[in-house]
Amino acid sequence: MALIEISPVVKPTVTGINPSHLLQIIDTASMAKAGDIMSIAVKSKGIHTIVDVEIHSFNKRVYRVRIEAISGEVISIVSIK
């Protein structure tokens, strides 16, 4: 996996996304094409969160992903333009 840093403007713990999912998000985003659905997990009851995240890699590429979560559990990660 390429070395990837999270942009300073992204604060996943504030958005309701479980921080333990970040590695999965970064890993899948690095292989994503726009529109790809990269990961789907089981839905759970609770607070529904949708957040757009920018991931900056050290090779100057920028990956934009939309993360959808319910009660902090990620249910989908979709690459966006």
C-alpha positions, 0 to 999 in steps of 0.5 A, spaced: 500 500 500 502 506 498 504 511 503 498 516 504 496 522 509 489 524 511 488 532 509 489 536 515 482 539 514 479 532 515 477 530 522 474 523 521 472 523 529 468 529 528 464 526 523 461 520 526 466 515 522 469 510 526 477 511 526 478 504 526 475 504 519 480 509 516 485 504 514 480 501 510 478 507 507 485 509 505 487 503 502 480 502 498 481 509 496 488 508 493 485 503 488 479 507 486 476 509 480 470 515 480 463 511 481 466 505 484 463 502 490 469 500 494 466 497 500 459 495 503 458 493 510 452 491 514 447 497 516 445 498 523 440 502 526 442 509 529 445 516 526 446 516 519 452 520 516 455 522 510 461 525 509 466 527 503 473 526 505 479 528 501 485 523 501 492 526 499 497 521 497 505 522 497 505 521 490 501 528 489 495 524 487 488 526 491 483 521 492 476 524 494 471 519 497 464 519 500 463 515 506 456 513 508 456 511 516 450 509 521 452 509 528 459 510 526 459 503 522 461 505 515 456 502 510 459 504 503 465 508 501 464 511 494 469 514 490 467 521 487 470 526 482 
